[in-house]
Amino acid sequence: LAFCRGRIVRVPKGPLIRVMGTEVVIPCSVSDYDGPSEQNFDWEFSRETDFMRIVSTWDPTFTSEEYQKRVGSGDIKLRRSSNDAVELVIRNIQPTDQGRYKCSTPSTDATVQGNYDAEVQVKVISDGLSVSGSKGRSSMSLRLSEGDSFKLRCSAITTSPEHTHLHVTWQIKSGLTWRDILSLTHEGKFHPGPGYEERYRNGDIRLDTGANDTYRLSVSQASSGDGGAYRCLVSEWVRGADTSWQKIQEKSVEIATVAIQRTDVVISTSNVSVTERDSLDLTCNITTDRSGIFQAEVMWYFSTSPDDTLSDAQVLLSVDRDSVVSDSTLISLSHVDRNSYRLLVRDVDVEDSGYYYCQAAVWVPLHNGSWYKVVERTSAPASVSVTPLEPDYEVFLNASKTPKFSDDPTELNCRIMNAQDTEANIRFTVSWYYRKRLHGDDVVAEELLAMMDADWTLLLGDRSRERTQNGEIIFSKKAADTFNLRIQWTSESDRGDYFCVISAWSRHRNNSWVKSKDVTSTSVSIFWATQDYTLTVEAVKLKPFFVAGHTFEMTCKVSSKNIKTPRYSVLITAEKPLTDQSNPNGTTRIISLNQDSVVRLEDWTDQTRVDGVVLEKVQENEFRYRMYQTQISDAGLYRCVVTAWSPGGGGMWREAVNGLSNPIQIDFQTSGPVFNVSVHSDNPTIYQGELADLLCIVTTEGMALEPDDMSFDVSWFAVRSFALDREPVLLASLDRRGIVTQSRRNGSSDLSLERISPLEFRLRVHGCEDQDFGNHYCVVTPWVRSSTGVWQREPDVKAQPIFLSVKMDVLNAFKYPLLIGIGLATVIGLLSCLIGYCSSRWCCKKEVQETRRERRRLMSMEMD
């Protein structure tokens, strides 16, 4: 049966019950067919036996004469929903349209299989649904206040001969669209519309059924969004032959138009500006059209930000509906009239600047004597700005000491003049600023030197922090109205403009200090005429010609101008060729000598020639550099970097200017051999625990050398990845003296490095593990003995890496655990047997005493 499939034509399961005068849609689809994807359909109708042709998707002459007028006018049409499905649409269906409808599909299959048509019965019933407003009245108008309740009614009844159910929905018109409020479905379930779920759960919206088939909508606590047109939408449903519900018709009637009068809360003034110590007067007005009895509950809030949510707002005062006002010393709340409440804040402070809100709730009495809150609203914020009372004063800055030369002292005095309205609640602090003087119209932002906060704590700026801590800059207060700045030793970097800012601080009600005013002084210029420092450095090579192994010597002569009693520090640098792998950055710092003639090795790393470089001071302005036993690797450009220092304050030295000498080149013309290095392994793929052999082979080209005239430093590296994308790890090294150095390892494998021939070096990895895999290579540093007997170091040579792969030996991996498991199982089994034997032998033994049996003979039947 799995292969017996063919065309299947489907229509809904009948009968389809429809109401006279409505539109009927009958779908038809086909599946499991061959041929083109788009299929054609023919529809026919029969009241009794014969079928009449209605419409076709592919044959315009298919329609019978009886249906040509209705098909031509569009009352009957076909609507294609997909390539394999269509819908027969009949507008304004009549009782004469009741009967059987057949949907057929012309064959496009290679073989005839399945069904090619399907029929459905359509039953047309009369329209028995009636929907009307309360007591048959037309739409009415309601005008309500926010928070009120109202009820709307509609009547819906059906006299349909079939067993139908009604679906009632109350809707409101917002703009041009209708929105669902609450529905009583045809299955007897209540379903709130979008946005009404919370109000339905709270009981503010209900739908009740009453006598005479009425449906009542009850709305409590009406809001402004409840205003609009209301209608009652009723649809009639019937259960189909497939037990699914089908909507057969729908009717609606407009019931009422509801207008909601909004209750607003407004503060009389939106923007208020008052002076410190004055009074703030705000009035909250409640706008409502309620004429009955109601009471208002008012609460005033204060916030530093215009946030309508009042999340961080502070409650100032409140009055409940019984006119009981919460108490406050400086704030009062009074009831001016029925809808107005006045807030009065006396002796305002700067901290009272912010945003004030009035929140009002309207309560109405109920029949049982209780009160009910119908609406609550918060006003827009009223912005209040409190202007502080500023003291009146002037600031004068003068220089009591000005420098004539570098390292002279500087002293500035910042004085408060003509101070007025300065009460006991006012105190003054100072801030010192520096502005660098530039040529032209360039603008430079001032730099903070130091400032005082309200409690006279000194806060240092980045420019003066270190010098103040060293005692070079002193900030002080000489008198109540005078602040002092003293620079003990003024340098050229201190030249510029200085000014001070005097800040007035006011004490508030909570004993906190708030800055009320800043007054800036005119600037004072600290400047003296100087000439720019000049420094010239000349490097001279003392021996114009030398060869490798000899001593290189050069001198650096320094000359300066406009520097008072200078001293010099010297640094020798070398710029190596880019092909030098020992220093890929180019410039190397070799040795230095500071202004106190202290010599220091910088980046000189040749441990065999620790004493091979010397830098000494020949004269006050002349320095000599020597490098003994020069190597070919020492080739490059050598310079002197000189810094001139002048004495500063407190016995310190101050950097004046830097200079760089001309380069001196060291170049060796050699025709020695060329060294090449390669790595080889007979078996680069091994198993765990085996021995790995790696050979580093050195070959030479060009001039032949005796083995005794060559020596090598060999280092082995590994990169633990398939690609060379990680940092190499040093494994072991062998220097030219035969000393082997191994790096620290984490695994259990071991290394050995040996020289097996003059040009071959072998690295062995004993007991290989998983972490020993990766790319392995060697780096060789050749050493060649010259004709004079001096060993010369050649450039490093790096071999191409070889990849070492470590596999796991499955048999060896499981051999020892298996043997151990068998042994343990045997021991445990023998032990179990021994325990069982001992238990049965000694612990469970019982003595059985035989009872004496009496021997009696059977009596004969005759004696019985």
Rosetta blueprint (number, residue, H / E / L):
1 L L
2 A L
3 F L
4 C L
5 R L
6 G L
7 R E
8 I E
9 V E
10 R E
11 V L
12 P L
13 K L
14 G L
15 P L
16 L E
17 I E
18 R E
19 V E
20 M L
21 G L
22 T L
23 E L
24 V E
25 V E
26 I E
27 P E
28 C E
29 S E
30 V E
31 S E
32 D L
33 Y L
34 D L
35 G L
36 P L
37 S L
38 E L
39 Q L
40 N L
41 F L
42 D E
43 W E
44 E E
45 F E
46 S E
47 R L
48 E L
49 T L
50 D L
51 F L
52 M E
53 R E
54 I E
55 V E
56 S E
57 T L
58 W L
59 D L
60 P L
61 T L
62 F L
63 T L
64 S L
65 E H
66 E H
67 Y H
68 Q H
69 K H
70 R H
71 V H
72 G H
73 S H
74 G L
75 D L
76 I E
77 K E
78 L E
79 R E
80 R E
81 S E
82 S E
83 N L
84 D L
85 A E
86 V E
87 E E
88 L E
89 V E
90 I E
91 R L
92 N L
93 I L
94 Q L
95 P H
96 T H
97 D H
98 Q L
99 G E
100 R E
101 Y E
102 K E
103 C E
104 S E
105 T L
106 P L
107 S L
108 T L
109 D L
110 A L
111 T L
112 V L
113 Q L
114 G E
115 N L
116 Y L
117 D E
118 A E
119 E E
120 V E
121 Q E
122 V E
123 K E
124 V E
125 I E
126 S L
127 D L
128 G L
129 L E
130 S E
131 V E
132 S E
133 G E
134 S H
135 K H
136 G H
137 R L
138 S L
139 S L
140 M E
141 S E
142 L E
143 R E
144 L E
145 S E
146 E L
147 G L
148 D L
149 S L
150 F E
151 K E
152 L E
153 R E
154 C E
155 S E
156 A E
157 I E
158 T E
159 T L
160 S L
161 P L
162 E L
163 H L
164 T E
165 H E
166 L E
167 H E
168 V E
169 T E
170 W E
171 Q E
172 I E
173 K E
174 S E
175 G L
176 L L
177 T E
178 W E
179 R E
180 D E
181 I E
182 L E
183 S E
184 L E
185 T L
186 H L
187 E L
188 G L
189 K L
190 F E
191 H E
192 P E
193 G L
194 P L
195 G L
196 Y L
197 E H
198 E H
199 R H
200 Y H
201 R H
202 N L
203 G L
204 D L
205 I E
206 R E
207 L E
208 D E
209 T E
210 G E
211 A L
212 N L
213 D L
214 T E
215 Y E
216 R E
217 L E
218 S E
219 V E
220 S L
221 Q L
222 A L
223 S L
224 S H
225 G H
226 D H
227 G L
228 G E
229 A E
230 Y E
231 R E
232 C E
233 L E
234 V E
235 S E
236 E E
237 W E
238 V E
239 R E
240 G L
241 A L
242 D L
243 T L
244 S L
245 W E
246 Q E
247 K E
248 I E
249 Q E
250 E E
251 K E
252 S E
253 V E
254 E E
255 I E
256 A E
257 T E
258 V E
259 A E
260 I E
261 Q E
262 R L
263 T L
264 D E
265 V E
266 V E
267 I E
268 S L
269 T L
270 S L
271 N E
272 V E
273 S E
274 V E
275 T E
276 E L
277 R L
278 D L
279 S L
280 L E
281 D E
282 L E
283 T E
284 C E
285 N E
286 I E
287 T E
288 T L
289 D L
290 R L
291 S L
292 G L
293 I L
294 F L
295 Q E
296 A E
297 E E
298 V E
299 M E
300 W E
301 Y E
302 F E
303 S E
304 T L
305 S L
306 P L
307 D L
308 D L
309 T L
310 L L
311 S L
312 D L
313 A L
314 Q E
315 V E
316 L E
317 L E
318 S E
319 V E
320 D L
321 R L
322 D L
323 S L
324 V L
325 V E
326 S L
327 D L
328 S L
329 T L
330 L L
331 I E
332 S E
333 L E
334 S E
335 H E
336 V E
337 D E
338 R L
339 N L
340 S E
341 Y E
342 R E
343 L E
344 L E
345 V E
346 R L
347 D L
348 V L
349 D L
350 V H
351 E H
352 D H
353 S L
354 G E
355 Y E
356 Y E
357 Y E
358 C E
359 Q E
360 A E
361 A E
362 V E
363 W E
364 V E
365 P E
366 L L
367 H L
368 N L
369 G L
370 S L
371 W E
372 Y E
373 K E
374 V E
375 V E
376 E E
377 R E
378 T E
379 S L
380 A L
381 P L
382 A E
383 S E
384 V E
385 S E
386 V E
387 T E
388 P L
389 L L
390 E L
391 P L
392 D E
393 Y E
394 E E
395 V E
396 F E
397 L E
398 N E
399 A E
400 S E
401 K E
402 T L
403 P L
404 K L
405 F L
406 S L
407 D L
408 D L
409 P L
410 T E
411 E E
412 L E
413 N E
414 C E
415 R E
416 I E
417 M E
418 N E
419 A E
420 Q E
421 D L
422 T L
423 E L
424 A L
425 N L
426 I E
427 R E
428 F E
429 T E
430 V E
431 S E
432 W E
433 Y E
434 Y E
435 R E
436 K L
437 R L
438 L L
439 H L
440 G L
441 D L
442 D L
443 V L
444 V L
445 A L
446 E L
447 E E
448 L E
449 L E
450 A E
451 M E
452 M E
453 D L
454 A L
455 D L
456 W L
457 T L
458 L E
459 L E
460 L E
461 G L
462 D L
463 R L
464 S L
465 R H
466 E H
467 R H
468 T H
469 Q H
470 N L
471 G L
472 E L
473 I E
474 I E
475 F E
476 S E
477 K E
478 K E
479 A E
480 A L
481 D L
482 T E
483 F E
484 N E
485 L E
486 R E
487 I E
488 Q L
489 W L
490 T L
491 S L
492 E H
493 S H
494 D H
495 R L
496 G E
497 D E
498 Y E
499 F E
500 C E
501 V E
502 I E
503 S E
504 A E
505 W E
506 S E
507 R E
508 H L
509 R L
510 N L
511 N L
512 S L
513 W E
514 V E
515 K E
516 S E
517 K E
518 D E
519 V E
520 T E
521 S L
522 T L
523 S L
524 V E
525 S E
526 I E
527 F L
528 W L
529 A L
530 T L
531 Q L
532 D L
533 Y L
534 T E
535 L E
536 T E
537 V E
538 E E
539 A E
540 V E
541 K E
542 L L
543 K L
544 P L
545 F L
546 F L
547 V L
548 A L
549 G L
550 H L
551 T L
552 F E
553 E E
554 M E
555 T E
556 C E
557 K E
558 V E
559 S E
560 S E
561 K E
562 N L
563 I L
564 K L
565 T L
566 P L
567 R E
568 Y E
569 S E
570 V E
571 L E
572 I E
573 T E
574 A E
575 E E
576 K L
577 P L
578 L L
579 T L
580 D L
581 Q L
582 S L
583 N L
584 P L
585 N L
586 G L
587 T E
588 T E
589 R E
590 I E
591 I E
592 S E
593 L E
594 N L
595 Q L
596 D L
597 S L
598 V L
599 V E
600 R E
601 L E
602 E L
603 D L
604 W L
605 T L
606 D L
607 Q H
608 T H
609 R H
610 V L
611 D L
612 G L
613 V E
614 V E
615 L E
616 E E
617 K E
618 V E
619 Q E
620 E L
621 N L
622 E E
623 F E
624 R E
625 Y E
626 R E
627 M E
628 Y L
629 Q L
630 T L
631 Q L
632 I H
633 S H
634 D H
635 A L
636 G E
637 L E
638 Y E
639 R E
640 C E
641 V E
642 V E
643 T E
644 A E
645 W E
646 S E
647 P E
648 G L
649 G H
650 G H
651 G H
652 M L
653 W E
654 R E
655 E E
656 A E
657 V E
658 N E
659 G E
660 L E
661 S L
662 N L
663 P L
664 I E
665 Q E
666 I E
667 D L
668 F L
669 Q L
670 T L
671 S L
672 G L
673 P L
674 V E
675 F E
676 N E
677 V E
678 S E
679 V E
680 H E
681 S L
682 D L
683 N L
684 P L
685 T E
686 I E
687 Y E
688 Q L
689 G L
690 E L
691 L L
692 A E
693 D E
694 L E
695 L E
696 C E
697 I E
698 V E
699 T E
700 T E
701 E E
702 G L
703 M L
704 A L
705 L L
706 E L
707 P H
708 D H
709 D H
710 M E
711 S E
712 F E
713 D E
714 V E
715 S E
716 W E
717 F E
718 A E
719 V E
720 R L
721 S L
722 F L
723 A L
724 L L
725 D L
726 R L
727 E L
728 P L
729 V E
730 L E
731 L E
732 A E
733 S E
734 L E
735 D L
736 R L
737 R L
738 G L
739 I L
740 V E
741 T E
742 Q E
743 S L
744 R L
745 R L
746 N L
747 G L
748 S L
749 S L
750 D E
751 L E
752 S E
753 L E
754 E E
755 R E
756 I E
757 S E
758 P L
759 L L
760 E E
761 F E
762 R E
763 L E
764 R E
765 V E
766 H E
767 G L
768 C L
769 E L
770 D H
771 Q H
772 D H
773 F L
774 G E
775 N E
776 H E
777 Y E
778 C E
779 V E
780 V E
781 T E
782 P E
783 W E
784 V E
785 R E
786 S L
787 S L
788 T L
789 G L
790 V L
791 W E
792 Q E
793 R E
794 E L
795 P L
796 D L
797 V E
798 K E
799 A L
800 Q L
801 P L
802 I E
803 F E
804 L E
805 S E
806 V E
807 K E
808 M L
809 D L
810 V H
811 L H
812 N H
813 A H
814 F H
815 K H
816 Y H
817 P H
818 L H
819 L H
820 I H
821 G H
822 I H
823 G H
824 L H
825 A H
826 T H
827 V H
828 I H
829 G H
830 L H
831 L H
832 S H
833 C H
834 L H
835 I H
836 G H
837 Y H
838 C H
839 S H
840 S H
841 R H
842 W H
843 C H
844 C L
845 K L
846 K L
847 E L
848 V L
849 Q L
850 E L
851 T L
852 R L
853 R L
854 E L
855 R L
856 R L
857 R L
858 L L
859 M L
860 S L
861 M L
862 E L
863 M L
864 D L
